[in-house]
Amino acid sequence: MTIGKLNFKMTPARKVLLFMAALTLVLIVYRLVIGLRPFTNLNNDWPWGLWIAVDLSAVALAGGGYSLTLMAHILNIRKFKVVARRAMLVSLLTYIFVLLVLFVEIGRWYNFWRPFVSWGHHSPLFEVFVCISAYTLVQFVEFTEVATEKVATNWHKFLKKIMPVVVIIAAILPFGHQASLGAIYLATIDRMHGLWATTMIPWLFLISSFFVGPAVVTLETLAGGRIFNHKVSIDVLRSLIRVSGWLMIAYLVLKIGDVASRGVLPQAFSGSFEGNMFLLEMVAGVIVPIVICFSPLSNTKGGLAAFGLLTSAGVVLNRVNVVFTSLVDFLGNSYSPSWGEWAISIGALAIIALAYLFIMENFNFAGHDKHQTAS
């Protein structure tokens, strides 16, 4: 399929994604028409369900956008510039995914515009709304600067001139909403299980979003290399995950120190559901990746992929534990996601996957430079 200067090669897999995307759009319209109650299993006890967990996880996984911007462009670590563009693209598409799911989960979706004119200055949710909206806009400007290398080229010089300011804003904004997403749960801290009920949760959310960013970028780089024959030096990716590794050590010390200081560390070894989920989160999602990061396994593609997968899964599990596991004892088991909640979540991923494939196929987000090799 050709549209002007742009091409999109159709394959059986992409046709399946197109079908899923079309079906998802129909389901979204259906959900907006009939409301939340008939379409979801949300209730008065669990007004936030699967879609909140998906949003919190996705925002964290998009951390590569600001972490790579900070390291490659603000700190000027030159070897990371080869992956900075693709990190920004993954982050932008993930935030679009978040906004799509967020729009669907709003009960009175037709009032989505009200926060723009009715400011809640003291609300963490308002801060999240402002920062995510502004950051998505900034990322779109970054994307446009790359896209205008091929289309609407008359705008490229102007966009290139304003990029230093845009990059600074892009590196700063996420620090606010990544922490504020954790701060939201300070309002429910008296209902949460002790292993997660901590005033440190904003800092833990912020640090984990930063260290998971390079892990996601590493995974995307390895996968993109196979799909589009874009190869990046193992040395670059190993250096990238080392940044994550050191931050994960700090996160582990902070996390264990926090639960120990509050006297709830023994609960992790009680054999309870919450204790086992906490151990799974910490061992599989933090400790094992740290071992991989600082072992010879980090010199191999398999080791890099394992690090990326486990670190990403660990952060997702942390968000799921905060949203669900920590509250089960207080709220009970009266909620499980409906088929519609799962369908829209998976279908929205199909839409983003199509956008990713189209963009990578048509624009220079591979970041070719001397660190890009055929290895």
C-alpha positions, 0 to 999 in steps of 0.5 A: 500500500502506497500513500504519496511518499509513504509505503506500508507493506501488507502481510498476513500478520498486519492484516490480522492487526488491522482486523483487530484495530477495526474491531476495537474501534467498534467496541470503543464506540459501543462502550461509549454509547452504553456506559461503563456498567454494562460493558465492564465489571467495575463496581462501587468497591472496585471503581478502578480496574484493569484499565487503571493497571494498564495505564499505570504500567504503560506510563512506567514502560514509556520511561525510556522517552525521558530517561534517554532524552536526559542521558543522550541529549542533556548529559550528552552521552554520545553512544546513547544517541543511536537509540534516543529517537526510537526511545522517543517513538516508543514513548510517544506511541505508549502515551497515545495508547494510555490516552486512548485507554484513559478516554475509554475508562472515563465514566462521563467521557463527554466531560473530558475537556473540563480539566482544561478549564477547571483546575484542581491545583492541589490534586495529584490527578490534575498534575498527572493530567497536565503533565501527561497532556503537555508531555504527549504534545512535546513528544509529538513535536519531537516526532514531527521534527524527525518526520519532516525530514521526509514529509512537509520538509519546509517545517524541518528547519524551524522545528530543528531550531526549537528542539533544544528547548523542546528536549529540555521540557521533554526531559523534565515533565515526566518527573512530575507525573511519574511520581504523582501517579504513585502519590494518588495511592497515598489517599488509600494508604490506610487500606493497602497491604503493608508491603506496599502501603508506604509514603515512599510510593511516589519515589518508588514509582519515579525510580522504577519508571526511569530504570525500566525505560532503558530495558524497554528500549533494549527490547525494542532495539533487539526486536526492531533489529530483527524486523527492520534489519536495524542493528545496534552494537551490543556495547551500546545496549550493555551500557544502557542496561548498566544504567538500569542495573545501578538504579535497580540496586538503589531501588532494591535497597530503598524498597527493602529498607522501607519495608524493614523500617516499617516492620512488615518485612516478615510478611513477605515470607508469611506464605500469604498471597500478598507475600508471594506476589511481593517476593515474585515482584522483587526476585524475578523483576529486580534481583534476577535482572540485576544479576544478569546485568552485572554478569557475562550474560549481558554480553549476549543478545539472549541475556539482554532480552532476558533483562529487558523482559524481566525488568519490564514484567517486574515493573508491570507486576509492581503496578498490578500489585499496587492496584489489585494485590495490595487492596484485595484484603480490604476490598475483597474479590468482587472484581475481575475484568470483563471480556470487553475490558480485555478486548479493548486493552489488547485491541488498543495494542494492535492499533499502536503496533500498526502505527509503530510498524508504519512509522519505522518503515517510513521514517528514520527512527533507527538513529543511524550512526557509528554505533549502528553495526551489522553485529 
